[in-house]
Amino acid sequence: MAYFINDECISCGACEAECPVSAISAGDGKYVIDDSLCIDCGACNGVCPVGAPQPK
């Protein structure tokens, strides 16, 4: 199950740098996760200061 980034995202970029498979990129107003690349590791959630990455 892939993660997604909710509207709490503050666009700090911490999650993008932490993703081991480069599934996260800057989107329009918040970061986004590519479902086809996400390996459900949760690394993004562990570094996010606001807990925006969540499992689907």
N, C-alpha and C positions, 0 to 999 in steps of 0.2 A: 504494500500500500504506500503510495507516494505521499509526500508532504505538500502542503500549500502554504502560502503566506497570506495571513489575514490583514484586515485594514488597520491593525495596530502598528504596522511597519512604519518606522521612522527613517527609512532609507539610509541607514548608517553604513551598510556594506559588510558588516561583520560576518554575516551568513555566507555571502558570496566567496569570501576568502577561505572559509572553513570547509566548503563542500568538496569532498574528495573526487567527485566525478564532474565537476563544473556544470551542474544542473541549474544553478542559480544565476540570474542576470538582472540588471536594472530594467525595470518596466516603467510604465507611465505613473509616476507618483509613489510607487513601491516596488520592491523586488519581486520577481516571479520565479517559480520553479518549473522546469520542464518535466512533466510527468514521465516522459519516455526515458529520461536519463536518471531520475531519482532512484536511489537504491534503498530508501527508507532507513537510513542509518541514524538520523536524528542529530547529526553533528550541528546542523544549522540551529536547531532549537536550543542546544546547549550553550551557544554563544550569543544568542539574541538578547539584548537588554530588556526587551518588552514582550518576549515570548510569542512573536508573530508567526513563526513557522509552526504549523500544527499538522498532525496526521489527518489524512482524509477519512 
